[in-house]
Amino acid sequence: MNQQLQAIAIQKESLELQKSEIQRALEELEKSGEEVYKAVGPILVRSTPEKLKNELTEKLDGINLRIKALQKQEERIKTSLSGLQTRLQKIMGGGE
């Protein structure tokens, strides 16, 4: 369970980094003119600010959902660990 918690923490950290990058991109997009480019693999493709903003917003929404799911999973594991710890303490205390 501890390994699961560590894996969740790593996933959440990665998603938080992606989230901040997207938020910065959205901020810059607000400052941009009528013509913007997005990276598609090794090339840049012209796009409209509205289209790019919609894509980034959808991606941000997906990341937020994944972060919430990981937080719920993390809470369930922590609750299970706490219950196991309590049971172990009872067993160890009762065995003396």
Backbone as JSON Lines, residues from 0, in Angstrom:
{"i":0,"aa":"M","n":[0.82,-1.2,0.0],"ca":[0.0,0.0,0.0],"c":[0.86,1.26,0.0]}
{"i":1,"aa":"N","n":[1.99,1.19,0.7],"ca":[2.9,2.34,0.69],"c":[3.43,2.6,-0.71]}
{"i":2,"aa":"Q","n":[3.71,1.52,-1.44],"ca":[4.16,1.68,-2.82],"c":[3.08,2.3,-3.68]}
{"i":3,"aa":"Q","n":[1.84,1.92,-3.44],"ca":[0.72,2.51,-4.18],"c":[0.62,4.0,-3.87]}
{"i":4,"aa":"L","n":[0.79,4.36,-2.61],"ca":[0.75,5.78,-2.23],"c":[1.87,6.56,-2.92]}
{"i":5,"aa":"Q","n":[3.05,5.97,-2.99],"ca":[4.17,6.64,-3.66],"c":[3.89,6.8,-5.15]}
{"i":6,"aa":"A","n":[3.33,5.77,-5.77],"ca":[3.01,5.84,-7.19],"c":[1.95,6.91,-7.46]}
{"i":7,"aa":"I","n":[0.97,6.99,-6.59],"ca":[-0.07,8.02,-6.73],"c":[0.54,9.4,-6.57]}
{"i":8,"aa":"A","n":[1.43,9.57,-5.61],"ca":[2.07,10.87,-5.4],"c":[2.87,11.3,-6.63]}
{"i":9,"aa":"I","n":[3.55,10.36,-7.25],"ca":[4.33,10.65,-8.45],"c":[3.4,11.04,-9.6]}
{"i":10,"aa":"Q","n":[2.31,10.3,-9.76],"ca":[1.34,10.62,-10.82],"c":[0.72,11.99,-10.6]}
{"i":11,"aa":"K","n":[0.36,12.29,-9.34],"ca":[-0.24,13.59,-9.04],"c":[0.75,14.73,-9.32]}
{"i":12,"aa":"E","n":[2.01,14.52,-8.96],"ca":[3.02,15.54,-9.2],"c":[3.18,15.8,-10.71]}
{"i":13,"aa":"S","n":[3.2,14.73,-11.48],"ca":[3.31,14.87,-12.94],"c":[2.11,15.62,-13.5]}
{"i":14,"aa":"L","n":[0.92,15.28,-13.03],"ca":[-0.29,15.95,-13.51],"c":[-0.31,17.42,-13.1]}
{"i":15,"aa":"E","n":[0.16,17.7,-11.89],"ca":[0.2,19.1,-11.43],"c":[1.15,19.92,-12.3]}
{"i":16,"aa":"L","n":[2.28,19.32,-12.71],"ca":[3.2,20.02,-13.6],"c":[2.55,20.29,-14.95]}
{"i":17,"aa":"Q","n":[1.86,19.28,-15.49],"ca":[1.15,19.46,-16.77],"c":[0.09,20.55,-16.64]}
{"i":18,"aa":"K","n":[-0.6,20.54,-15.51],"ca":[-1.65,21.53,-15.27],"c":[-1.07,22.95,-15.26]}
{"i":19,"aa":"S","n":[0.05,23.13,-14.58],"ca":[0.64,24.48,-14.52],"c":[1.16,24.91,-15.9]}
{"i":20,"aa":"E","n":[1.68,23.97,-16.69],"ca":[2.13,24.3,-18.04],"c":[0.96,24.74,-18.91]}
{"i":21,"aa":"I","n":[-0.15,24.04,-18.8],"ca":[-1.33,24.39,-19.59],"c":[-1.86,25.75,-19.15]}
{"i":22,"aa":"Q","n":[-1.88,25.99,-17.85],"ca":[-2.36,27.29,-17.36],"c":[-1.47,28.43,-17.87]}
{"i":23,"aa":"R","n":[-0.17,28.21,-17.88],"ca":[0.75,29.24,-18.42],"c":[0.5,29.44,-19.91]}
{"i":24,"aa":"A","n":[0.27,28.34,-20.62],"ca":[0.0,28.44,-22.06],"c":[-1.29,29.21,-22.31]}
{"i":25,"aa":"L","n":[-2.31,28.98,-21.49],"ca":[-3.57,29.71,-21.64],"c":[-3.38,31.2,-21.36]}
{"i":26,"aa":"E","n":[-2.55,31.52,-20.37],"ca":[-2.25,32.93,-20.07],"c":[-1.55,33.59,-21.25]}
{"i":27,"aa":"E","n":[-0.58,32.91,-21.83],"ca":[0.13,33.46,-22.98],"c":[-0.78,33.58,-24.2]}
{"i":28,"aa":"L","n":[-1.68,32.64,-24.32],"ca":[-2.62,32.65,-25.43],"c":[-3.51,33.89,-25.37]}
{"i":29,"aa":"E","n":[-3.86,34.31,-24.17],"ca":[-4.67,35.52,-24.01],"c":[-3.93,36.75,-24.51]}
{"i":30,"aa":"K","n":[-2.6,36.74,-24.42],"ca":[-1.78,37.88,-24.84],"c":[-1.47,37.85,-26.33]}
{"i":31,"aa":"S","n":[-1.69,36.7,-26.97],"ca":[-1.27,36.54,-28.36],"c":[-2.2,37.25,-29.32]}
{"i":32,"aa":"G","n":[-1.73,37.37,-30.53],"ca":[-2.52,38.0,-31.59],"c":[-3.5,37.02,-32.2]}
{"i":33,"aa":"E","n":[-3.81,37.24,-33.47],"ca":[-4.79,36.4,-34.14],"c":[-4.2,35.1,-34.65]}
{"i":34,"aa":"E","n":[-2.9,35.04,-34.82],"ca":[-2.28,33.84,-35.38],"c":[-1.38,33.19,-34.33]}
{"i":35,"aa":"V","n":[-1.63,31.93,-34.06],"ca":[-0.83,31.18,-33.09],"c":[-0.42,29.85,-33.72]}
{"i":36,"aa":"Y","n":[0.58,29.24,-33.13],"ca":[1.06,27.94,-33.59],"c":[1.09,26.98,-32.42]}
{"i":37,"aa":"K","n":[0.85,25.71,-32.73],"ca":[0.97,24.68,-31.7],"c":[1.92,23.6,-32.2]}
{"i":38,"aa":"A","n":[2.61,22.99,-31.27],"ca":[3.55,21.93,-31.62],"c":[2.79,20.62,-31.81]}
{"i":39,"aa":"V","n":[3.03,20.0,-32.95],"ca":[2.48,18.68,-33.24],"c":[3.67,17.83,-33.63]}
{"i":40,"aa":"G","n":[4.15,17.08,-32.65],"ca":[5.38,16.33,-32.89],"c":[6.52,17.31,-33.11]}
{"i":41,"aa":"P","n":[7.32,17.09,-34.14],"ca":[8.47,17.98,-34.36],"c":[8.16,19.22,-35.2]}
{"i":42,"aa":"I","n":[6.89,19.45,-35.54],"ca":[6.56,20.61,-36.37],"c":[5.58,21.53,-35.66]}
{"i":43,"aa":"L","n":[5.49,22.77,-36.15],"ca":[4.52,23.73,-35.65],"c":[3.4,23.88,-36.67]}
{"i":44,"aa":"V","n":[2.16,23.9,-36.17],"ca":[0.99,24.01,-37.03],"c":[0.23,25.26,-36.63]}
{"i":45,"aa":"R","n":[-0.19,26.03,-37.65],"ca":[-0.95,27.25,-37.39],"c":[-2.33,26.88,-36.87]}
{"i":46,"aa":"S","n":[-2.84,27.67,-35.94],"ca":[-4.15,27.44,-35.37],"c":[-4.76,28.78,-34.99]}
{"i":47,"aa":"T","n":[-6.02,28.77,-34.65],"ca":[-6.65,29.99,-34.17],"c":[-6.58,29.99,-32.64]}
{"i":48,"aa":"P","n":[-6.54,31.17,-32.04],"ca":[-6.51,31.22,-30.57],"c":[-7.71,30.52,-29.93]}
{"i":49,"aa":"E","n":[-8.88,30.67,-30.53],"ca":[-10.08,30.05,-29.96],"c":[-9.98,28.52,-29.96]}
{"i":50,"aa":"K","n":[-9.54,27.98,-31.09],"ca":[-9.42,26.53,-31.21],"c":[-8.37,26.0,-30.23]}
{"i":51,"aa":"L","n":[-7.26,26.67,-30.16],"ca":[-6.2,26.24,-29.25],"c":[-6.64,26.38,-27.79]}
{"i":52,"aa":"K","n":[-7.36,27.46,-27.49],"ca":[-7.86,27.65,-26.13],"c":[-8.82,26.53,-25.76]}
{"i":53,"aa":"N","n":[-9.7,26.15,-26.67],"ca":[-10.63,25.04,-26.41],"c":[-9.89,23.73,-26.17]}
{"i":54,"aa":"E","n":[-8.88,23.46,-26.98],"ca":[-8.09,22.23,-26.81],"c":[-7.4,22.21,-25.45]}
{"i":55,"aa":"L","n":[-6.79,23.33,-25.09],"ca":[-6.08,23.39,-23.82],"c":[-7.04,23.3,-22.63]}
{"i":56,"aa":"T","n":[-8.19,23.92,-22.76],"ca":[-9.17,23.87,-21.68],"c":[-9.69,22.46,-21.49]}
{"i":57,"aa":"E","n":[-9.95,21.75,-22.59],"ca":[-10.39,20.35,-22.49],"c":[-9.32,19.49,-21.83]}
{"i":58,"aa":"K","n":[-8.08,19.72,-22.22],"ca":[-6.97,18.96,-21.63],"c":[-6.85,19.26,-20.14]}
{"i":59,"aa":"L","n":[-7.02,20.52,-19.77],"ca":[-6.96,20.92,-18.37],"c":[-8.09,20.28,-17.57]}
{"i":60,"aa":"D","n":[-9.28,20.23,-18.14],"ca":[-10.41,19.59,-17.47],"c":[-10.13,18.1,-17.23]}
{"i":61,"aa":"G","n":[-9.56,17.44,-18.23],"ca":[-9.21,16.03,-18.08],"c":[-8.17,15.8,-16.99]}
{"i":62,"aa":"I","n":[-7.19,16.68,-16.94],"ca":[-6.16,16.56,-15.91],"c":[-6.76,16.78,-14.52]}
{"i":63,"aa":"N","n":[-7.65,17.76,-14.4],"ca":[-8.3,18.0,-13.1],"c":[-9.1,16.8,-12.65]}
{"i":64,"aa":"L","n":[-9.8,16.14,-13.57],"ca":[-10.55,14.93,-13.23],"c":[-9.63,13.81,-12.76]}
{"i":65,"aa":"R","n":[-8.51,13.65,-13.45],"ca":[-7.56,12.6,-13.07],"c":[-6.95,12.89,-11.71]}
{"i":66,"aa":"I","n":[-6.67,14.16,-11.42],"ca":[-6.12,14.53,-10.11],"c":[-7.13,14.22,-9.01]}
{"i":67,"aa":"K","n":[-8.4,14.55,-9.23],"ca":[-9.44,14.25,-8.23],"c":[-9.56,12.75,-8.0]}
{"i":68,"aa":"A","n":[-9.5,11.97,-9.07],"ca":[-9.59,10.51,-8.93],"c":[-8.41,9.98,-8.13]}
{"i":69,"aa":"L","n":[-7.22,10.51,-8.39],"ca":[-6.04,10.07,-7.64],"c":[-6.15,10.47,-6.17]}
{"i":70,"aa":"Q","n":[-6.7,11.64,-5.91],"ca":[-6.87,12.08,-4.52],"c":[-7.82,11.15,-3.77]}
{"i":71,"aa":"K","n":[-8.91,10.75,-4.43],"ca":[-9.85,9.82,-3.8],"c":[-9.19,8.47,-3.54]}
{"i":72,"aa":"Q","n":[-8.42,8.01,-4.51],"ca":[-7.72,6.73,-4.36],"c":[-6.71,6.82,-3.21]}
{"i":73,"aa":"E","n":[-6.02,7.94,-3.14],"ca":[-5.04,8.16,-2.07],"c":[-5.72,8.14,-0.7]}
{"i":74,"aa":"E","n":[-6.87,8.78,-0.58],"ca":[-7.6,8.79,0.68],"c":[-8.05,7.4,1.09]}
{"i":75,"aa":"R","n":[-8.52,6.61,0.11],"ca":[-8.95,5.23,0.41],"c":[-7.78,4.41,0.93]}
{"i":76,"aa":"I","n":[-6.64,4.55,0.31],"ca":[-5.46,3.79,0.74],"c":[-5.01,4.23,2.13]}
{"i":77,"aa":"K","n":[-5.02,5.53,2.37],"ca":[-4.63,6.03,3.7],"c":[-5.58,5.52,4.77]}
{"i":78,"aa":"T","n":[-6.87,5.48,4.46],"ca":[-7.85,4.96,5.41],"c":[-7.6,3.48,5.68]}
{"i":79,"aa":"S","n":[-7.31,2.73,4.63],"ca":[-7.01,1.3,4.79],"c":[-5.75,1.1,5.63]}
{"i":80,"aa":"L","n":[-4.74,1.89,5.35],"ca":[-3.5,1.79,6.12],"c":[-3.73,2.11,7.59]}
{"i":81,"aa":"S","n":[-4.52,3.12,7.84],"ca":[-4.83,3.49,9.22],"c":[-5.57,2.36,9.93]}
{"i":82,"aa":"G","n":[-6.53,1.74,9.25],"ca":[-7.25,0.61,9.82],"c":[-6.34,-0.57,10.1]}
{"i":83,"aa":"L","n":[-5.44,-0.84,9.18],"ca":[-4.48,-1.93,9.38],"c":[-3.57,-1.65,10.56]}
{"i":84,"aa":"Q","n":[-3.14,-0.41,10.67],"ca":[-2.25,-0.03,11.78],"c":[-2.97,-0.21,13.11]}
{"i":85,"aa":"T","n":[-4.23,0.18,13.17],"ca":[-5.01,0.03,14.4],"c":[-5.16,-1.44,14.76]}
{"i":86,"aa":"R","n":[-5.47,-2.27,13.75],"ca":[-5.61,-3.71,14.01],"c":[-4.3,-4.32,14.48]}
{"i":87,"aa":"L","n":[-3.21,-3.92,13.85],"ca":[-1.9,-4.44,14.27],"c":[-1.57,-4.04,15.69]}
{"i":88,"aa":"Q","n":[-1.9,-2.82,16.05],"ca":[-1.64,-2.36,17.42],"c":[-2.46,-3.17,18.42]}
{"i":89,"aa":"K","n":[-3.71,-3.48,18.07],"ca":[-4.54,-4.3,18.95],"c":[-3.97,-5.7,19.09]}
{"i":90,"aa":"I","n":[-3.52,-6.26,17.96],"ca":[-2.95,-7.6,17.98],"c":[-1.67,-7.62,18.81]}
{"i":91,"aa":"M","n":[-0.83,-6.64,18.58],"ca":[0.45,-6.58,19.3],"c":[0.2,-6.31,20.78]}
{"i":92,"aa":"G","n":[-0.77,-5.49,21.11],"ca":[-1.09,-5.2,22.5],"c":[-1.76,-6.37,23.18]}
{"i":93,"aa":"G","n":[-2.57,-7.12,22.46],"ca":[-3.28,-8.27,23.02],"c":[-2.42,-9.49,23.18]}
{"i":94,"aa":"G","n":[-1.3,-9.54,22.45],"ca":[-0.43,-10.7,22.5],"c":[0.54,-10.68,23.65]}
{"i":95,"aa":"E","n":[0.62,-9.6,24.37],"ca":[1.59,-9.5,25.48],"c":[1.07,-10.09,26.73]}
